[in-house]
Amino acid sequence: MKLVVFPVVLILPAVLSAGSLSGTQYISDCDGYISQGGGIACEVRGSYYDFFDPVACEVVCQNRERPEFPKGVCSGGNVNCTPEVKTRLEVWTLNLMSPNSI
């Protein structure tokens, strides 16, 4: 048993940190909801999600429309992904996905 645990203890931390060494960037749940909700909101407007402007706290579509975005998500030009903000973004995305919103 010790022979199995020893390599795992040595190798696992290296594997877990490999993402940061390879340049892989992990996104937060909030970033995921912004991207997914933005994609849906822009698609309804006949466009595609382009980017999120944290200073203006707006989703920007490729046709430059800026769909309605939940209030209280940004602070000081950033999205602070607190549990409350995450919930607001999740609800926003789920509402966009409902058949009644289209």
N, C-alpha and C positions, 0 to 999 in steps of 0.2 A: 504494500500500500504506500509506503514511504517513497518508493521509486516512482510512482505515478504522480503523487502530490508535488514532489520536488520540481520536476520539469514544468508542471503547470504554474507553480509559483514563480518560476523564473521567466517563462515564456509569455504568460497572460499579460503582464504589464506592458511588455514590448509590443504585443499585438494591439492592445487598446490604445497605445500612444502612436501607432503607425499612421493613423488618419491625420494627426496634426503634423507629422513629419512629411507626409506625402502632399501636403497642401490642400487636402480635402477640407472643405468648410461645411460645418454643420449649421443648419438653420434652426431657429427656435420654433416652438409651436406657433407663436404669434406670427412669425414670418410666413409660415405655412398657411395659416388662415388668411393672411393678407393676400398672398399670391392666389390661393384658391378662390376666395371671395371676389378678388379683383378680376380674376379670369371670368367668373360667371357674370359679374356686373358689366364688364366690358362687352362680353358676348351678347348680352341682351340688347346692347346699344349698337350691335353690328360691327364690333371691333374686337381687338385683342388686348389683353393686359400688357402694358409696356413697363411701368415701374411704379414704385411707391415713393412719394415725396414726403419724407418725414418732417421737414420744416413746415410745409403747408398742411401736413397730415392728411394727404389725399392720395387716392389711387389715380393713376393717370393711364388712360387707354391710348392705343396707337393713334386713334383719330383725335387725340387731345381732349376728349371729354373727361370729366372728373366726376364719377358717380358719387352718390351720397355715401359717406363713411361714418362709422359710429363716433360719437363725441367721447372725449375723455380717454382716448387711446394714446395720444402723444403728449409728451411733456418736455419742454425745452428742446424741441427739434429731434426728439428720439422717442422710440417706442420702448417703454419700460415694461417688459413682459411679466407683469405681476399676475397672480391668479385672477384678479378682477378684470384686468385688461384681456387676458386670455379668454375669459368667459364672454366678454363683450364681443370679441372677434369671432368666437365660435358661434354665438347666437346669430350674429350678422351673416356669417357664411351659411348657416343652416336655414335662415330665413330666405336668403337668395336662392337656395336650392329647392325651396318648397314651390309646388305648382301655382300657388296663389300669388307669388311675387312676380310671375312673368306675365 
